[in-house]
Amino acid sequence: MKTATIPSLRVNEELRNAAENVLEEGETLSGFVVQSIRDSVDRRRAQQEFIARGLLVRDEVRKTGDYVSAKTVFANLEKKLLKAEAQAQKKASVAAKTKTTASRK
């Protein structure tokens, strides 16, 4: 694969030190910068694709008028949250009973 260069950067000493302090074992500052660029490119591509999908859906909804109101979406999310909280509380209760029973033995 053919390679290209990234322009050299001037940064303040504080930023350079911060970057050096988070390097993993065997990682170079150059490698860290390259990985940071890759991560940023991937994140921006994902954002662009997300926005493009959202705009397409918006246009489709405008054409068809087929949509779910925000009120309905929030009501459904609230139901799911309440259900998840109840399940978590039940699991915590069972775990506490199991722990109490085990400590009595």
Backbone as numpy.savetxt, mean C-alpha at the origin, in Angstrom:
# Nx Ny Nz CAx CAy CAz Cx Cy Cz
22.10 -6.14 -22.23 21.26 -4.97 -22.23 22.15 -3.73 -22.23
21.80 -2.79 -23.07 22.54 -1.55 -23.15 22.21 -0.70 -21.91
23.20 -0.03 -21.38 22.97 0.79 -20.20 23.06 2.27 -20.55
22.49 3.07 -19.67 22.54 4.52 -19.82 22.87 5.10 -18.44
23.20 6.35 -18.42 23.53 6.98 -17.14 22.39 7.87 -16.67
22.31 8.00 -15.37 21.39 8.94 -14.73 22.24 10.15 -14.35
21.71 11.35 -14.53 22.50 12.52 -14.15 22.94 12.46 -12.68
24.16 12.89 -12.43 24.62 12.92 -11.04 23.80 13.95 -10.29
23.64 13.70 -9.01 22.80 14.57 -8.18 23.60 15.24 -7.10
23.25 16.46 -6.83 23.81 17.16 -5.68 22.73 17.16 -4.62
23.06 16.62 -3.46 22.12 16.60 -2.34 22.82 17.14 -1.11
22.00 17.57 -0.15 22.65 18.05 1.07 23.18 16.85 1.86
24.11 17.13 2.73 24.79 16.09 3.47 23.82 15.28 4.34
22.81 15.95 4.84 21.82 15.28 5.70 21.09 14.17 4.94
20.69 14.45 3.69 20.00 13.44 2.89 20.94 12.29 2.55
22.16 12.62 2.19 23.12 11.54 1.87 23.35 10.66 3.08
23.53 11.26 4.27 23.73 10.48 5.49 22.51 9.62 5.80
21.33 10.18 5.60 20.11 9.42 5.86 20.04 8.21 4.94
20.38 8.40 3.68 20.37 7.29 2.72 21.41 6.24 3.11
22.59 6.67 3.46 23.65 5.73 3.84 23.27 4.95 5.10
22.55 5.60 6.01 22.18 4.94 7.27 21.13 3.86 7.10
20.42 3.85 5.99 19.39 2.82 5.79 19.82 1.74 4.80
21.05 1.81 4.32 21.54 0.78 3.41 21.56 -0.57 4.10
21.16 -1.59 3.37 21.23 -2.94 3.90 22.63 -3.49 3.69
22.93 -4.56 4.37 24.26 -5.15 4.29 24.61 -5.49 2.84
25.74 -5.02 2.38 26.21 -5.27 1.03 25.62 -4.35 -0.03
24.69 -3.49 0.35 24.05 -2.58 -0.59 24.90 -1.32 -0.74
25.01 -0.85 -1.96 25.75 0.38 -2.22 24.78 1.54 -2.35
25.30 2.73 -2.21 24.47 3.91 -2.38 23.94 3.98 -3.81
24.78 3.61 -4.78 24.34 3.59 -6.17 23.20 2.59 -6.38
23.35 1.42 -5.80 22.30 0.41 -5.89 21.01 0.87 -5.25
21.13 1.56 -4.13 19.97 2.11 -3.45 19.26 3.13 -4.33
20.03 4.00 -4.97 19.44 5.02 -5.84 18.74 4.37 -7.03
19.38 3.38 -7.64 18.78 2.69 -8.79 17.47 2.02 -8.37
17.46 1.34 -7.21 16.24 0.68 -6.74 15.16 1.71 -6.42
15.55 2.84 -5.87 14.59 3.90 -5.57 13.95 4.44 -6.85
14.74 4.57 -7.89 14.21 5.03 -9.18 13.24 3.99 -9.73
13.64 2.71 -9.67 12.74 1.64 -10.15 11.41 1.67 -9.40
11.50 1.78 -8.08 10.28 1.80 -7.25 9.40 2.99 -7.60
10.01 4.14 -7.79 9.24 5.34 -8.14 8.59 5.21 -9.52
9.32 4.66 -10.47 8.77 4.45 -11.81 7.58 3.50 -11.73
7.74 2.39 -11.00 6.64 1.42 -10.86 5.42 2.06 -10.20
5.64 2.83 -9.14 4.55 3.48 -8.43 3.82 4.48 -9.32
4.57 5.26 -10.08 3.95 6.24 -10.97 3.19 5.58 -12.11
3.73 4.48 -12.63 3.00 3.74 -13.68 1.69 3.21 -13.11
1.76 2.66 -11.91 0.55 2.13 -11.28 -0.47 3.25 -11.06
-0.01 4.41 -10.63 -0.92 5.55 -10.44 -1.55 5.96 -11.76
-0.75 6.04 -12.81 -1.28 6.42 -14.12 -2.31 5.42 -14.62
-2.01 4.12 -14.43 -2.95 3.09 -14.85 -4.24 3.14 -14.03
-4.11 3.40 -12.74 -5.27 3.51 -11.86 -6.16 4.67 -12.30
-5.55 5.80 -12.57 -6.31 6.97 -13.02 -6.98 6.70 -14.36
-6.25 6.07 -15.27 -6.82 5.76 -16.59 -8.03 4.83 -16.45
-7.91 3.80 -15.59 -9.05 2.89 -15.38 -10.22 3.65 -14.77
-9.94 4.53 -13.82 -11.00 5.31 -13.19 -11.71 6.20 -14.19
-10.96 6.82 -15.07 -11.57 7.69 -16.08 -12.42 6.90 -17.07
-11.95 5.70 -17.43 -12.73 4.84 -18.32 -14.05 4.43 -17.66
-13.98 4.06 -16.39 -15.19 3.67 -15.67 -16.14 4.86 -15.55
-15.59 6.02 -15.25 -16.41 7.22 -15.15 -17.16 7.47 -16.46
-16.44 7.36 -17.56 -17.07 7.58 -18.87 -18.14 6.54 -19.15
-17.87 5.29 -18.78 -18.85 4.22 -18.99 -20.11 4.46 -18.15
-19.91 4.88 -16.91 -21.05 5.16 -16.03 -21.88 6.32 -16.58
-21.21 7.31 -17.11 -21.94 8.44 -17.69 -22.78 7.98 -18.88
-22.27 7.02 -19.64 -23.02 6.52 -20.79 -24.21 5.67 -20.36
-23.97 4.78 -19.39 -24.99 3.81 -19.03 -25.89 4.26 -17.88
-25.38 5.13 -17.04 -26.14 5.54 -15.85 -26.18 4.44 -14.80
-25.42 3.38 -15.00 -25.40 2.25 -14.08 -24.28 2.45 -13.05
-24.67 2.83 -11.85 -23.68 3.06 -10.81 -24.27 2.74 -9.45
-23.41 2.67 -8.46 -23.82 2.46 -7.07 -23.53 3.75 -6.33
-24.50 4.23 -5.58 -24.33 5.50 -4.88 -23.29 5.37 -3.77
-22.66 6.47 -3.44 -21.68 6.48 -2.36 -22.33 6.05 -1.05
-23.58 6.45 -0.85 -24.30 6.09 0.37 -24.40 4.57 0.50
-24.72 3.90 -0.59 -24.82 2.43 -0.59 -23.46 1.79 -0.34
-22.44 2.32 -0.98 -21.08 1.78 -0.80 -20.67 1.90 0.66
-20.86 3.08 1.26 -20.48 3.27 2.66 -21.30 2.38 3.59
-22.57 2.20 3.30 -23.40 1.32 4.13 -22.88 -0.11 4.07
-22.52 -0.59 2.88 -21.98 -1.94 2.74 -20.64 -2.09 3.45
-19.80 -1.07 3.36 -18.51 -1.10 4.05 -18.71 -1.12 5.57
-19.68 -0.37 6.05 -19.98 -0.34 7.48 -20.42 -1.72 7.97
-21.26 -2.40 7.19 -21.69 -3.75 7.54 -20.49 -4.70 7.62
-19.62 -4.61 6.63 -18.43 -5.47 6.63 -17.54 -5.19 7.83
-17.38 -3.91 8.16 -16.56 -3.53 9.31 -17.15 -4.08 10.60
-18.44 -3.92 10.78 -19.09 -4.42 11.99 -18.95 -5.94 12.10
-19.10 -6.63 10.99 -18.95 -8.08 10.97 -17.52 -8.49 11.34
-16.54 -7.80 10.77 -15.13 -8.11 11.05 -14.80 -7.83 12.51
-15.33 -6.73 13.04 -15.09 -6.40 14.45 -15.70 -7.45 15.37
-16.90 -7.92 15.04 -17.56 -8.94 15.84 -16.76 -10.24 15.80
-16.26 -10.61 14.63 -15.45 -11.82 14.51 -14.15 -11.70 15.30
-13.53 -10.54 15.25 -12.29 -10.33 15.99 -12.54 -10.39 17.49
-13.65 -9.83 17.93 -13.99 -9.84 19.35 -14.26 -11.28 19.80
-14.95 -12.05 18.95 -15.24 -13.45 19.27 -13.95 -14.25 19.39
-13.01 -14.04 18.45 -11.73 -14.75 18.49 -10.95 -14.39 19.75
-10.97 -13.10 20.10 -10.25 -12.66 21.30 -10.87 -13.28 22.54
-12.18 -13.39 22.58 -12.87 -14.00 23.71 -12.53 -15.47 23.84
-12.52 -16.18 22.71 -12.16 -17.60 22.71 -10.71 -17.78 23.14
-9.83 -16.94 22.67 -8.41 -17.03 23.04 -8.23 -16.78 24.52
-8.96 -15.81 25.06 -8.85 -15.51 26.49 -9.36 -16.68 27.32
-10.45 -17.31 26.91 -10.99 -18.48 27.63 -10.01 -19.64 27.58
-9.41 -19.85 26.41 -8.45 -20.93 26.24 -7.24 -20.70 27.14
-6.79 -19.47 27.21 -5.62 -19.13 28.04 -5.95 -19.33 29.52
-7.15 -18.92 29.94 -7.56 -19.08 31.32 -7.66 -20.55 31.68
-8.24 -21.34 30.79 -8.39 -22.77 31.02 -7.02 -23.44 31.11
-6.12 -23.05 30.25 -4.78 -23.65 30.22 -4.01 -23.28 31.49
-4.20 -22.07 32.00 -3.45 -21.65 33.18 -3.95 -22.34 34.45
-5.20 -22.84 34.44 -5.75 -23.54 35.61 -5.21 -24.95 35.72
-4.72 -25.51 34.63 -4.25 -26.90 34.63 -2.89 -27.04 35.22
